[in-house]
Every structure is written in C-alpha cells, then in structure tokens.
Amino acid sequence: MTETSETLVPPTPQVNALKMEDPWTWLAKGWADIKRSPLPSLIYGIVFVAAGAAITGGLWWLGLDSVIPAAAASFALVGPVLAIGLYEISRRQERGAEVSLSGILKARPPSLVQFGFVAFFLMFGILVWMRIATLLVALFLGSTYPPLPEFMAFLVSTKAGLSMLVIGSITGGVIAFFIYALSVVSMPLLLERDVDGVTAIISSFNTVRKNFAPMMLWAWLIASLIALGFVTAGVGLIVIFPLLGHATWHAYRAALK
C-alpha cells in the first residue's frame, strides 16, 4: 500500500481582517515588550543609532551633506531587516522562553537563503532610491554638493529647490510605499515560518491590500515616530526603533494566520 507523503511546503499564510484601532494595540504591546526586556531592546536601539550616526558622519566627512536626508530615509526603510533580533525578543517572550543577548544574536530564520533574498530585494529598492536622489541633486545643482544648511535653504527658498523637493518627495513616497507594502510583515514571517521569499512578499502585499486603511495608519505612525526620532538628533530612536520592531512582530501576528 502506498502511503501519502506529507507535504513539506507550508500553506500560504491567510490574511486576517484588521481594525483601525489595531496599530495602537501593536504599539502598546511593543512597549510592554520593552518593559519586560529593557536591556536587550535598548542595546539594539543604541547599536541602530550608532550605525546611523556613523553613516551620517561618513557622508559629512566626504562632503555629501545634501545626500544625508535621502540616506536617513533609506536607513529607516531597511529597518525591517535590521530588526530581526527585536522580532526574536518578542517571539521568545510570547513563548515564555528566556530572553538573552546571546540568544538574540543567534536568531536564525528557517531559511537564510529566503530571508537573504527578501533582504536583497529591499536593499535593491533602497539603492534605486539613493541613485534617484543623487541624480536629482546632479540635475538641479550640477556636480556640486553644498553643505546641508545651504542645501535646505535651496530647497525651500528657490523655485528649482521647490521643484526638486516635490519631485523627490513624490518619487521617494512611491518607492517607500512599495518597500513598506512588501516588507511590513514579510521579515517576521520569514523568521517564524519556513516559507519562500516570494510567498512572504505576496503575503505582506496582500496584508496592505486587504487592510488598506489600518495599514496606512500603521505606516503613518511608523513615519511619525521615526521623524520624531530624527528631530531629537537620533537620540529618540534608541527607544523608538525597538518599539517599532516589537510592534511589527505583533502586527505580523495579528495580520497573518
């Protein structure tokens, strides 16, 4: 008698219906995760901010001040990949397991290849955005890269600057939307389940498509909190980045089954 072998491929995740108040619940749960494991969460935030400061300092040293705003935005967009350790903290808390720095550093998705595929896909989108940003600077300013204060004054006080700001904002907004839609729950999904990268991306996109209003509220909350972090010269991101990382885990748990 021939036995039917059990499929090795997990079923495609199903998207749950979300409510408008859900994003606020995710933030509340994320904050609770920080309070339960403050040391690893805040160390993660410090490392994230230090890396951002190093990139900013490098651009400043190279005389590329005018690229810093675009670089800051792109660094925020790659957050879903960098937050894998924060997802692991929330997952361990959820299971009642021990949370330690060594355990977090050892966090591995079931398939590093598929996780790397999606990470590369997101990085490619960010590289496209950075390339467009540098092309806009070249188009409107020529081969010169003015200091950041002069560049900001150019943006808001000249017709050419305002045109550059509008074009850059629209282009960056479109790219940011697609990166957000394809990554908002795909990275925590890949950490927990053995699914392929395409399935993870499609599941994330379907989450946004089927729950457009609450997921746009979530995008607005993410953007607003990150902007608040930048206003505080990055210091606020020490708490905000872990908060968003933990909350993203709870967004994934609520969105997919």
Secondary structure as GFF3:
##gff-version 3
##sequence-region A 1 257
A	DSSP	alpha_helix	22	36	.	.	.	ID=ss1
A	DSSP	alpha_helix	38	61	.	.	.	ID=ss2
A	DSSP	three_ten_helix	65	67	.	.	.	ID=ss3
A	DSSP	alpha_helix	68	77	.	.	.	ID=ss4
A	DSSP	alpha_helix	79	82	.	.	.	ID=ss5
A	DSSP	alpha_helix	84	95	.	.	.	ID=ss6
A	DSSP	alpha_helix	101	105	.	.	.	ID=ss7
A	DSSP	alpha_helix	112	141	.	.	.	ID=ss8
A	DSSP	alpha_helix	148	157	.	.	.	ID=ss9
A	DSSP	alpha_helix	159	183	.	.	.	ID=ss10
A	DSSP	alpha_helix	186	192	.	.	.	ID=ss11
A	DSSP	alpha_helix	197	210	.	.	.	ID=ss12
A	DSSP	alpha_helix	212	231	.	.	.	ID=ss13
A	DSSP	alpha_helix	237	255	.	.	.	ID=ss14
###
